[in-house]
Amino acid sequence: MESGATGTTSVMDPTGVGDLGDVLPGARSLYEALHAAPEPSGQEEATARLFAARLRETGCEVTTGIGGHGVVALLSNGPGPVVALRAELDALPVTETTGLPYASRTPGVMHACGHDAHLACAAGTAAWLAAHRDRWAGTLMVIGQPAEETLSGARALLDDGLYDRFPRPDAVLAQHVAPLPCGVVAHGPGALTSATALVNVVIPGRGGHGATPHLTVDPVVTAAAVVQRLQTVVSRENNPFEPLVLTVGTLHAGTAANVVPDRAELGISIRCYGDGQLDRAVAAVRRIVRAECEAAGCPEEPVVRVGPTAPVTFNDPAAAARVRAAHTRLFGERRVLSTPPMLASEDFGRFAADGVPTVYWFLGSVAVDDWRAAPGRTPQEKTAALPANHAPDFAPAPEATLRNGVLAATSAVLAWLGASRPEDLPAPQGA
């Protein structure tokens, strides 16, 4: 098991040929470089350049500028299946508070979701496969996806010909760090993350002096009424047996306390597990906004813009069972957990276009000693007490997270490309 003091682990690599000593230093250096220089969605130029350079060093054929700053790298080793491994390029508008020596140097931007770890693990998997070509056949496709946090990058890649300009994959895989102990992976067959729609609303008003509100149409009051009324979409319009979350995440209006502004803007996210349910919720938002603006006497029609959206992330049952078997062989049954569907959202589901199987799993990133020290008796209680994704103090235990992430990704890829079946791979030591 991993030691919280050193961040090491005795889990061996999935082929039984020794440890990952030749791969991990490069993965660690890439991780720290990416973490220190995060770039927000749509602006990942330097991130893409660094990731592409590392993949070229492993012998990959690399194409950049796909769907924005997207990266596609191919590592071919004769005839065989094509397996894609997706990792995300973008960071979040979060100010880091970890105090790490490699903390973000970009003001107000941080890799608070672990995308830097995903990139480092993907590069490590490519490096391992390049060094052990006798163990597999086929093609590894590494996808560096831009703009995941804005739910637009996967569609941009596909619209730019991902499945036309490059070999169509037999499966697309992805992993995501989570506040679980290192050495643990979590799988969920079927629906795993929710469909979502982001909605931007502009409420028009008539501005004026705060001392003469009767001469204005106050969009702040109207916005407040909209926020309150939107809560009834979940409590009174939605079937309680079908999960739905509607969150007003932003509300912007005004520049001074004594001025009634002439507009207010709301940013809304909607999450659920059905396309029809999502459509009904969006329609309810439109109806409520229009009705409240009419009731307030707004001088113009409100503007409601929907998008971007993301589908449900759905794990193909057969492909997910294949990856889970590989992970069970690698980590042991006790370290391969089952996770229920969750209302977090991803645009990874877009890669299932035209029936391509997709598999998505979660990778533990908390040092075991930290996990044990966290208050609570159940995994849910401990997770709630630890820094989570998107938090300013989110900091995966780097050594063990990268090691286990490279192992998890490599074993999953070898489930298609390996000469042996996953269950024939040697068992890890010390698990």
C-alpha positions as CSV (number, residue, x, y, z in Angstrom):
1,M,0.0,0.0,0.0
2,E,0.9,3.6,-0.4
3,S,2.7,5.4,2.3
4,G,1.3,8.9,3.0
5,A,4.7,10.1,4.0
6,T,6.5,9.2,0.8
7,G,3.6,8.9,-1.7
8,T,5.0,5.6,-3.0
9,T,3.1,2.4,-3.6
10,S,4.0,-1.3,-4.0
11,V,1.5,-1.8,-6.9
12,M,3.5,-3.1,-9.8
13,D,2.9,-2.3,-13.5
14,P,0.3,-4.4,-15.4
15,T,2.8,-6.4,-17.4
16,G,4.9,-7.7,-14.6
17,V,8.2,-6.5,-16.3
18,G,9.2,-4.4,-13.3
19,D,8.4,-1.0,-11.9
20,L,7.6,2.3,-13.7
21,G,11.0,3.9,-13.0
22,D,11.6,4.9,-16.6
23,V,8.1,6.5,-16.9
24,L,7.3,8.2,-13.7
25,P,10.0,10.8,-13.6
26,G,8.8,12.2,-17.0
27,A,5.2,12.0,-15.9
28,R,6.0,13.8,-12.7
29,S,8.0,16.6,-14.4
30,L,5.2,17.1,-16.9
31,Y,2.6,17.2,-14.2
32,E,4.4,19.9,-12.2
33,A,5.1,22.0,-15.3
34,L,1.4,21.9,-16.3
35,H,0.2,22.6,-12.8
36,A,2.4,25.6,-12.5
37,A,1.2,27.1,-15.8
38,P,-2.5,26.5,-16.1
39,E,-4.6,28.0,-18.9
40,P,-8.4,28.4,-18.9
41,S,-10.7,26.9,-21.4
42,G,-10.1,27.9,-25.0
43,Q,-6.7,29.4,-24.2
44,E,-4.6,26.2,-23.8
45,E,-2.0,27.0,-26.3
46,A,1.1,26.5,-24.2
47,T,-0.4,23.5,-22.5
48,A,-1.1,21.9,-25.8
49,R,2.4,22.7,-27.0
50,L,4.0,21.1,-24.0
51,F,1.8,18.0,-24.1
52,A,2.4,17.6,-27.8
53,A,6.1,17.9,-27.4
54,R,6.2,15.2,-24.7
55,L,4.1,12.8,-26.9
56,R,6.5,13.4,-29.8
57,E,9.4,12.4,-27.6
58,T,7.7,9.0,-27.1
59,G,7.5,8.5,-30.8
60,C,3.9,9.5,-31.4
61,E,2.7,11.1,-34.6
62,V,1.2,14.3,-33.3
63,T,-1.3,16.7,-34.8
64,T,-2.2,19.9,-33.1
65,G,-4.8,22.6,-33.5
66,I,-7.8,20.2,-33.7
67,G,-11.0,21.8,-32.6
68,G,-9.1,24.8,-31.2
69,H,-6.0,23.8,-29.2
70,G,-6.8,20.0,-29.3
71,V,-4.0,17.5,-29.7
72,V,-4.2,14.1,-31.3
73,A,-1.3,11.7,-31.1
74,L,-1.0,8.3,-32.7
75,L,1.3,5.5,-31.5
76,S,1.1,2.7,-34.0
77,N,2.5,-0.8,-33.6
78,G,1.2,-2.9,-36.5
79,P,-2.3,-4.1,-37.3
80,G,-4.8,-4.3,-34.5
81,P,-7.5,-2.3,-32.7
82,V,-7.4,1.4,-32.1
83,V,-7.9,2.6,-28.6
84,A,-8.2,6.3,-27.6
85,L,-7.3,7.7,-24.3
86,R,-8.7,11.2,-23.6
87,A,-7.2,13.8,-21.2
88,E,-8.2,17.4,-20.8
89,L,-6.0,20.5,-21.4
90,D,-7.9,23.2,-19.6
91,A,-7.8,24.6,-16.0
92,L,-10.4,26.5,-13.9
93,P,-10.8,30.2,-12.9
94,V,-9.8,29.4,-9.3
95,T,-7.1,31.0,-7.2
96,E,-4.9,28.3,-5.7
97,T,-4.3,28.0,-2.0
98,T,-2.3,24.7,-1.8
99,G,1.1,26.3,-1.1
100,L,2.8,23.7,-3.2
101,P,6.2,24.5,-4.6
102,Y,4.8,24.0,-8.1
103,A,1.6,26.0,-7.4
104,S,0.0,28.0,-10.2
105,R,1.9,31.0,-11.4
106,T,-1.1,32.2,-13.4
107,P,-3.2,34.6,-11.3
108,G,-6.7,33.4,-10.8
109,V,-6.3,30.2,-12.7
110,M,-5.6,26.7,-11.3
111,H,-5.7,23.0,-12.3
112,A,-8.3,22.5,-9.6
113,C,-9.9,19.5,-11.3
114,G,-6.9,17.3,-11.9
115,H,-6.6,17.7,-15.7
116,D,-2.8,18.1,-15.3
117,A,-2.7,14.7,-13.7
118,H,-4.8,13.2,-16.5
119,L,-2.4,14.6,-19.1
120,A,0.7,13.3,-17.3
121,C,-0.9,9.8,-16.9
122,A,-1.8,9.7,-20.6
123,A,1.8,10.8,-21.6
124,G,3.1,8.1,-19.2
125,T,1.0,5.4,-20.8
126,A,2.2,6.4,-24.2
127,A,5.8,6.3,-23.0
128,W,5.3,2.9,-21.4
129,L,3.7,1.4,-24.6
130,A,6.5,2.9,-26.7
131,A,9.1,1.2,-24.6
132,H,7.3,-2.2,-24.6
133,R,6.1,-2.7,-28.1
134,D,6.6,-6.5,-27.8
135,R,3.6,-6.5,-25.4
136,W,0.9,-5.1,-27.6
137,A,-0.3,-4.5,-31.2
138,G,-2.6,-1.9,-32.7
139,T,-2.7,1.8,-32.3
140,L,-3.0,4.1,-29.2
141,M,-4.7,7.4,-29.9
142,V,-4.1,10.0,-27.2
143,I,-6.6,12.9,-27.3
144,G,-5.7,16.2,-25.6
145,Q,-9.1,17.8,-25.3
146,P,-9.5,21.6,-25.0
147,A,-12.4,23.3,-23.2
148,E,-13.8,20.5,-21.2
149,E,-14.8,22.8,-18.3
150,T,-17.0,24.8,-20.7
151,L,-18.5,21.6,-22.2
152,S,-17.5,22.6,-25.7
153,G,-14.2,20.9,-26.5
154,A,-15.4,17.4,-27.3
155,R,-17.9,18.7,-29.8
156,A,-15.3,21.0,-31.3
157,L,-12.9,18.0,-31.8
158,L,-15.6,15.9,-33.5
159,D,-16.8,18.8,-35.7
160,D,-13.2,19.2,-36.8
161,G,-13.1,15.7,-38.1
162,L,-11.7,13.7,-35.2
163,Y,-13.3,10.5,-36.4
164,D,-12.8,11.3,-40.1
165,R,-9.2,12.6,-40.2
166,F,-7.9,10.0,-37.8
167,P,-8.5,6.3,-37.3
168,R,-11.9,5.6,-35.8
169,P,-11.3,4.1,-32.4
170,D,-12.7,0.8,-31.2
171,A,-13.1,2.4,-27.7
172,V,-12.5,5.7,-26.1
173,L,-11.2,5.6,-22.5
174,A,-10.9,8.3,-19.8
175,Q,-10.1,8.5,-16.1
176,H,-10.7,11.3,-13.6
177,V,-9.0,11.9,-10.3
178,A,-11.4,12.0,-7.3
179,P,-11.1,12.4,-3.5
180,L,-10.7,8.7,-2.9
181,P,-7.6,6.9,-1.5
182,C,-4.7,6.3,-3.9
183,G,-4.7,2.8,-5.2
184,V,-8.5,2.7,-5.6
185,V,-10.5,3.0,-8.8
186,A,-14.3,3.4,-9.1
187,H,-16.4,2.2,-11.9
188,G,-20.1,2.7,-12.8
189,P,-21.8,0.7,-15.6
190,G,-24.3,2.6,-17.7
191,A,-25.1,6.2,-17.0
192,L,-22.3,7.8,-14.8
193,T,-22.4,11.6,-15.1
194,S,-25.5,13.7,-16.0
195,A,-26.6,15.5,-19.1
196,T,-26.4,19.3,-18.6
197,A,-27.4,22.6,-20.1
198,L,-25.9,25.9,-19.3
199,V,-28.3,28.8,-19.7
200,N,-27.5,32.5,-19.8
201,V,-30.4,35.0,-19.1
202,V,-30.4,38.7,-19.7
203,I,-33.2,40.6,-17.9
204,P,-33.7,44.1,-19.4
205,G,-34.7,47.0,-17.1
206,R,-34.8,50.8,-17.1
207,G,-32.1,52.3,-15.0
208,G,-32.2,55.3,-12.9
209,H,-31.6,56.9,-9.5
210,G,-31.8,54.7,-6.4
211,A,-33.9,57.4,-4.8
212,T,-36.6,57.3,-7.5
213,P,-37.3,53.6,-8.0
214,H,-40.8,54.5,-9.3
215,L,-39.2,56.0,-12.4
216,T,-37.3,52.8,-13.1
217,V,-37.9,49.1,-14.0
218,D,-35.6,47.4,-11.6
219,P,-34.0,44.2,-13.1
220,V,-32.5,43.2,-9.8
221,V,-35.9,42.7,-8.3
222,T,-37.0,40.8,-11.3
223,A,-33.9,38.7,-11.2
224,A,-34.5,37.9,-7.6
225,A,-38.1,36.8,-8.4
226,V,-36.7,34.6,-11.2
227,V,-34.2,32.9,-8.9
228,Q,-36.9,32.2,-6.3
229,R,-39.4,30.9,-8.9
230,L,-36.8,28.7,-10.6
231,Q,-36.6,26.6,-7.4
232,T,-40.1,25.3,-8.1
233,V,-39.0,23.7,-11.3
234,V,-37.4,21.0,-9.2
235,S,-39.8,21.0,-6.3
236,R,-43.1,21.2,-8.2
237,E,-42.6,20.4,-11.9
238,N,-40.1,17.5,-11.8
239,N,-40.8,13.9,-11.0
240,P,-39.1,13.4,-7.6
241,F,-37.9,9.9,-8.7
242,E,-35.9,11.5,-11.6
243,P,-32.9,13.5,-10.3
244,L,-32.8,17.1,-11.4
245,V,-30.6,19.9,-10.2
246,L,-31.1,23.5,-11.3
247,T,-28.5,26.0,-10.0
248,V,-28.2,29.7,-10.4
249,G,-24.5,30.0,-10.3
250,T,-24.0,33.7,-11.3
251,L,-26.1,36.8,-10.9
252,H,-24.5,40.1,-12.1
253,A,-26.2,43.5,-11.9
254,G,-25.3,47.1,-11.2
255,T,-22.2,49.1,-10.5
256,A,-23.2,51.3,-7.5
257,A,-25.5,51.1,-4.5
258,N,-27.4,54.2,-5.5
259,V,-28.1,53.3,-9.1
260,V,-30.8,51.1,-10.4
261,P,-29.1,49.2,-13.3
262,D,-30.6,48.7,-16.7
263,R,-30.0,44.9,-16.9
264,A,-29.2,41.8,-14.9
265,E,-27.6,38.6,-16.0
266,L,-28.0,35.1,-14.6
267,G,-26.0,32.0,-15.3
268,I,-27.9,28.8,-14.8
269,S,-26.9,25.1,-14.9
270,I,-29.4,22.3,-15.3
271,R,-28.4,18.6,-14.7
272,C,-30.5,15.4,-15.1
273,Y,-30.4,12.0,-16.7
274,G,-32.9,12.3,-19.6
275,D,-33.0,14.3,-22.8
276,G,-36.8,14.9,-22.4
277,Q,-36.4,15.9,-18.8
278,L,-33.6,18.4,-19.8
279,D,-35.8,19.8,-22.5
280,R,-38.7,20.3,-20.1
281,A,-36.5,22.0,-17.5
282,V,-35.1,24.4,-20.2
283,A,-38.6,25.2,-21.3
284,A,-39.6,26.0,-17.8
285,V,-36.7,28.4,-17.4
286,R,-37.7,30.2,-20.6
287,R,-41.4,30.4,-19.4
288,I,-40.5,31.7,-15.9
289,V,-38.1,34.3,-17.2
290,R,-40.6,35.6,-19.7
291,A,-43.5,35.6,-17.2
292,E,-41.5,37.5,-14.5
293,C,-40.3,40.0,-17.0
294,E,-43.9,40.5,-18.2
295,A,-45.1,40.9,-14.6
296,A,-42.4,43.5,-13.9
297,G,-43.1,45.5,-17.0
298,C,-39.6,45.1,-18.5
299,P,-39.2,47.4,-21.5
300,E,-37.9,44.6,-23.8
301,E,-38.1,40.9,-24.1
302,P,-35.6,39.0,-22.0
303,V,-32.8,37.0,-23.8
304,V,-32.4,33.4,-22.9
305,R,-29.4,31.6,-24.5
306,V,-29.0,27.9,-24.1
307,G,-25.6,26.3,-24.5
308,P,-23.3,24.7,-24.4
309,T,-24.8,21.3,-23.4
310,A,-23.5,17.9,-22.7
311,P,-25.0,14.4,-22.9
312,V,-25.0,11.7,-20.3
313,T,-21.7,10.0,-19.9
314,F,-22.6,6.4,-20.6
315,N,-20.2,3.5,-20.0
316,D,-20.7,0.9,-22.7
317,P,-21.5,-2.3,-20.6
318,A,-19.3,-4.7,-22.5
319,A,-16.3,-2.3,-22.8
320,A,-16.7,-1.2,-19.1
321,A,-16.7,-4.8,-18.0
322,R,-13.5,-5.4,-20.0
323,V,-11.8,-2.4,-18.3
324,R,-13.1,-3.4,-14.9
325,A,-11.7,-6.9,-15.3
326,A,-8.3,-5.4,-16.1
327,H,-8.4,-3.1,-13.1
328,T,-9.6,-5.9,-10.8
329,R,-6.6,-8.0,-12.0
330,L,-4.3,-5.1,-11.4
331,F,-5.5,-3.6,-8.1
332,G,-7.5,-6.5,-6.6
333,E,-11.3,-6.7,-6.0
334,R,-11.2,-4.6,-2.8
335,R,-9.7,-1.6,-4.6
336,V,-12.1,-1.6,-7.5
337,L,-15.3,0.1,-6.2
338,S,-18.7,0.7,-7.7
339,T,-20.0,4.2,-7.9
340,P,-23.6,5.3,-8.5
341,P,-24.5,7.9,-11.1
342,M,-23.7,11.5,-10.2
343,L,-25.0,14.9,-11.2
344,A,-21.6,16.2,-12.1
345,S,-21.3,16.7,-15.8
346,E,-18.7,16.0,-18.5
347,D,-18.7,16.3,-22.3
348,F,-16.9,13.0,-22.6
349,G,-20.2,11.4,-23.6
350,R,-19.8,13.2,-27.0
351,F,-17.1,10.7,-28.0
352,A,-19.8,8.0,-28.1
353,A,-20.9,9.5,-31.4
354,D,-22.1,6.9,-33.9
355,G,-21.9,4.0,-31.4
356,V,-18.2,4.2,-30.4
357,P,-17.9,2.5,-27.0
358,T,-16.8,4.7,-24.2
359,V,-15.5,3.9,-20.7
360,Y,-14.9,6.4,-17.9
361,W,-13.6,5.7,-14.4
362,F,-12.5,7.5,-11.3
363,L,-8.9,7.4,-9.9
364,G,-8.1,7.8,-6.2
365,S,-5.8,10.7,-5.5
366,V,-5.7,11.1,-1.7
367,A,-2.6,9.8,0.2
368,V,-3.7,6.9,2.3
369,D,-2.5,8.5,5.6
370,D,-4.6,11.6,4.7
371,W,-7.6,9.4,4.0
372,R,-7.3,7.5,7.3
373,A,-6.9,10.8,9.2
374,A,-10.0,12.4,7.6
375,P,-13.0,12.5,10.0
376,G,-15.9,10.2,9.3
377,R,-16.4,6.4,9.2
378,T,-17.9,6.0,5.8
379,P,-16.3,6.8,2.4
380,Q,-19.0,9.4,1.9
381,E,-18.2,11.1,5.2
382,K,-14.4,11.1,4.6
383,T,-14.9,12.4,1.0
384,A,-17.0,15.3,2.3
385,A,-14.2,16.2,4.7
386,L,-11.4,16.3,2.1
387,P,-10.6,19.0,-0.5
388,A,-12.6,18.1,-3.6
389,N,-12.3,18.8,-7.3
390,H,-12.7,22.5,-8.1
391,A,-11.7,23.6,-4.6
392,P,-8.7,26.0,-4.2
393,D,-6.9,23.6,-2.0
394,F,-7.4,20.5,-4.1
395,A,-4.0,18.8,-4.4
396,P,-3.7,15.1,-5.5
397,A,-0.8,13.1,-3.9
398,P,1.4,13.3,-6.9
399,E,3.6,10.3,-6.8
400,A,1.0,7.7,-6.0
401,T,-1.7,9.4,-8.2
402,L,0.5,9.4,-11.2
403,R,1.8,5.9,-10.6
404,N,-1.6,4.4,-10.2
405,G,-3.0,6.5,-13.0
406,V,-0.4,5.3,-15.5
407,L,-1.1,1.7,-14.4
408,A,-4.9,2.1,-14.6
409,A,-4.7,3.7,-18.1
410,T,-2.1,1.3,-19.4
411,S,-3.9,-1.8,-18.2
412,A,-7.2,-0.5,-19.7
413,V,-5.5,0.1,-23.0
414,L,-3.9,-3.3,-23.0
415,A,-7.3,-4.8,-22.5
416,W,-7.7,-4.2,-26.2
417,L,-4.2,-4.0,-27.5
418,G,-2.4,-6.5,-25.3
419,A,-1.3,-9.9,-26.5
420,S,-2.8,-11.5,-23.4
421,R,-6.3,-11.1,-21.9
422,P,-6.5,-8.7,-18.9
423,E,-7.1,-11.7,-16.6
424,D,-3.9,-13.3,-17.7
425,L,-1.8,-10.3,-16.6
426,P,0.4,-11.0,-13.6
427,A,-1.1,-9.8,-10.3
428,P,0.3,-6.7,-8.7
429,Q,2.5,-7.2,-5.6
430,G,1.5,-5.9,-2.2
431,A,-2.2,-5.2,-3.1
